Amino acid sequence: MNPFITIDNRKIGADFPPYIIAELSANHNGDIERAFAIMEEAKKAGADAIKLQSYTHETITIDGEGEEFQIHGGLWDGQSLYDLYKGAHMPWDWHQPLFEKAKELEITIFSSPFDFSAVDLLEELNAPAYKIASFELVDLPLIARVAKTGKPMIMSTGMANQIEIQEAINTARDNGCSELVVLHCVSGYPAPADQYNLRTIPDMASRFNVLAGLSDHTIDNATAVASVALGACLIEKHVTLDRTGGGSDDSFSLEPKELTQLCQDTKTAWQSLGQVNYEKTEAEKGNIKFRRSLYFVQDIKAGEVITDKHVRSIRPGYGLAPKHLDDILGKTALQDVSFGTPVSFDMVRK
């Protein structure tokens, strides 16, 4: 496994701050100006990339009348798949202006393609990477097609079992993908934090020999921040201008202030991991003097036997360490010592 991948000259891996993807998804709500505004807010917040979803209602499903094409329960209850995606899709002719906007903002942009025609479109736009959505992880021909571009790939694993994840990884690698991140994901909208099982992240990394990250559908940042401590090198969150905006994905998306906090807190969490260290840190060095040590707490004359009435463990730390108390008690003082003097071995008879 490569220790990192690179997207748009940004290295992604355990030795680098978490890569934050702001998922635009359907939160444009049919208005390209709203899409532009979300991109601007993502840039201000400190996100590394904007991600689109590239499909049309006619490429992702059909206008079927059968019961299996109807949605019952959940966020999109009562809609058909066809109508849901018709309202949510990103128009094909928006892609170029969105890519141009990203270049203007100096933020990376790429997308999740949902069929071969979307890959062709994104290749024309020179997308720097590709994301495979959870629902498409079982579409091995699509994964193979994306892998053949030679671009870095990110794959979400919501709903997938170990066999399906391994098949997707094998397909990507067998078709030329050398830079891959696999995201632990729960495909609920929103997803409860207590169902996220974040301990899967380090297991996924070792089991499949991949860089691992998180696609997070919870409604706050706690799960994402916690994932960094478990090795997540990439975090994807849906982003909107207003969670009450009425769009199909708005209700489980982060607003700008929350995205800013995500970018800050995940970086802080990553910085706090550091490395295994038992030495004093720079922040501690100035406080060593406030540790406990042995002090004379009564005046004592030369020749007197030192007892526990004469010596105590107190702050500050200029005397002998408290572990030497038994080495001092019962010994004879070699000199007169006044109250408040730190204890040292050269004051007592050996």
Long-range contacts (C-beta under 8 A, 24 or more apart in sequence): 1-209, 1-210, 1-211, 2-178, 2-179, 2-211, 4-211, 4-233, 5-152, 5-179, 5-180, 5-181, 5-211, 6-152, 6-179, 7-49, 7-108, 7-110, 7-128, 7-129, 7-152, 8-49, 8-108, 8-128, 8-129, 10-48, 10-108, 12-181, 12-211, 12-233, 12-234, 13-211, 13-233, 14-211, 14-231, 14-233, 16-233, 17-266, 17-267, 17-270, 17-271, 18-213, 18-228, 18-232, 18-233, 18-234, 18-235, 18-266, 18-267, 18-269, 18-270, 19-48, 19-49, 19-213, 19-233, 19-234, 19-235, 20-46, 20-47, 20-48, 20-49, 20-234, 20-235, 20-236, 20-237, 20-262, 20-263, 20-266, 21-47, 21-48, 21-49, 21-50, 21-51, 21-131, 21-154, 21-234, 21-235, 21-236, 21-237, 22-47, 22-49, 22-50, 22-51, 22-237, 22-239, 22-259, 23-51, 23-236, 23-237, 23-238, 23-239, 23-253, 24-50, 24-51, 24-52, 24-53, 24-90, 24-239, 25-53, 25-88, 25-238, 25-249, 25-253, 26-53, 26-87, 26-88, 26-89, 26-90, 26-247, 26-248, 26-249, 27-238, 27-239, 27-240, 27-241, 27-245, 27-247, 27-249, 27-250, 27-253, 28-90, 28-94, 28-247, 29-245, 29-246, 29-247, 29-250, 30-87, 32-91, 32-94, 32-97, 32-98, 34-241, 35-90, 35-94, 35-98, 36-98, 36-101, 37-241, 38-239, 38-240, 38-241, 39-98, 39-101, 39-102, 39-105, 39-107, 39-109, 40-105, 41-239, 41-241, 41-256, 41-259, 42-107, 42-239, 42-259, 43-105, 43-106, 43-107, 44-256, 44-260, 45-256, 45-259, 45-260, 45-262, 45-263, 46-260, 46-263, 46-264, 47-107, 47-239, 47-259, 47-263, 48-107, 48-108, 49-107, 49-108, 49-109, 49-110, 50-98, 50-102, 50-107, 50-108, 50-109, 51-109, 51-110, 51-111, 51-112, 51-131, 51-236, 52-90, 52-95, 52-98, 52-109, 52-110, 52-111, 52-112, 53-89, 53-90, 53-111, 53-112, 53-114, 53-133, 54-90, 54-95, 54-111, 54-112, 54-113, 54-114, 54-118, 54-121, 54-122, 55-85, 55-89, 55-90, 55-113, 55-114, 55-115, 55-118, 56-85, 56-89, 56-92, 57-82, 57-83, 57-85, 57-86, 57-89, 59-114, 59-115, 59-117, 59-118, 60-85, 60-89, 60-114, 60-115, 61-85, 74-189, 75-189, 75-248, 75-251, 75-252, 76-248, 84-248, 87-248, 88-247, 88-248, 88-249, 92-121, 95-121, 95-122, 95-125, 96-125, 99-125, 99-127, 112-136, 113-142, 113-146, 114-142, 115-142, 116-142, 116-145, 119-145, 119-146, 119-149, 123-149, 127-151, 128-152, 129-153, 129-154, 130-154, 131-155, 131-156, 131-236, 132-156, 132-168, 134-158, 134-159, 134-160, 134-185, 134-187, 134-215, 135-159, 135-187, 137-164, 137-165, 137-168, 138-164, 138-168, 140-167, 140-168, 140-171, 143-168, 143-171, 143-172, 143-175, 144-171, 144-172, 144-174, 144-175, 146-172, 146-177, 147-171, 147-172, 147-173, 147-174, 147-175, 147-176, 147-177, 148-175, 148-176, 150-176, 150-177, 150-178, 151-179, 152-177, 152-179, 152-180, 152-181, 153-177, 153-179, 153-180, 153-181, 154-180, 154-181, 154-182, 154-183, 154-213, 154-234, 154-236, 155-180, 155-181, 155-182, 155-183, 156-183, 156-185, 156-215, 156-236, 157-182, 157-183, 157-184, 157-185, 157-204, 158-185, 158-186, 158-187, 158-215, 159-187, 162-207, 165-204, 165-208, 166-208, 169-208, 169-210, 180-210, 180-211, 181-210, 181-211, 181-212, 181-213, 181-233, 181-234, 182-208, 182-210, 182-211, 182-212, 182-213, 183-212, 183-213, 183-214, 183-215, 183-234, 183-236, 184-212, 184-213, 184-214, 184-215, 184-227, 184-232, 185-214, 185-215, 185-216, 185-217, 186-217, 187-217, 188-217, 189-217, 189-249, 189-252, 190-217, 190-218, 190-219, 190-251, 190-252, 191-216, 191-217, 191-218, 192-218, 193-218, 193-222, 193-223, 196-223, 198-223, 198-226, 198-227, 198-230, 199-230, 201-227, 201-230, 201-231, 201-232, 202-230, 202-231, 205-231, 217-252, 219-252, 220-258, 221-254, 221-258, 221-261, 221-262, 221-265, 221-266, 224-262, 224-266, 225-262, 225-265, 225-266, 225-269, 226-269, 228-266, 228-269, 228-270, 228-273, 229-269, 229-273, 235-262, 235-266, 237-262, 288-317, 289-316, 289-317, 289-318, 290-315, 290-316, 290-317, 291-315, 291-316, 291-317, 292-317, 292-322, 293-317, 293-318, 293-319, 293-320, 293-321, 293-322, 293-342, 293-343, 294-319, 294-320, 294-321, 294-322, 294-324, 294-325, 294-328, 294-342, 294-343, 295-319, 295-340, 295-341, 295-342, 295-343, 296-337, 296-338, 296-339, 296-340, 296-341, 296-342, 296-343, 297-339, 297-340, 298-339, 299-336, 299-337, 299-338, 299-339, 300-333, 300-336, 300-337, 301-333, 301-336, 302-333, 302-334, 302-335, 302-336, 303-332, 303-333, 304-332, 304-333, 305-330, 305-331, 305-332, 305-333, 306-330, 306-331, 306-332, 306-333, 306-348, 311-343, 318-342, 319-343, 319-344, 320-344, 320-345
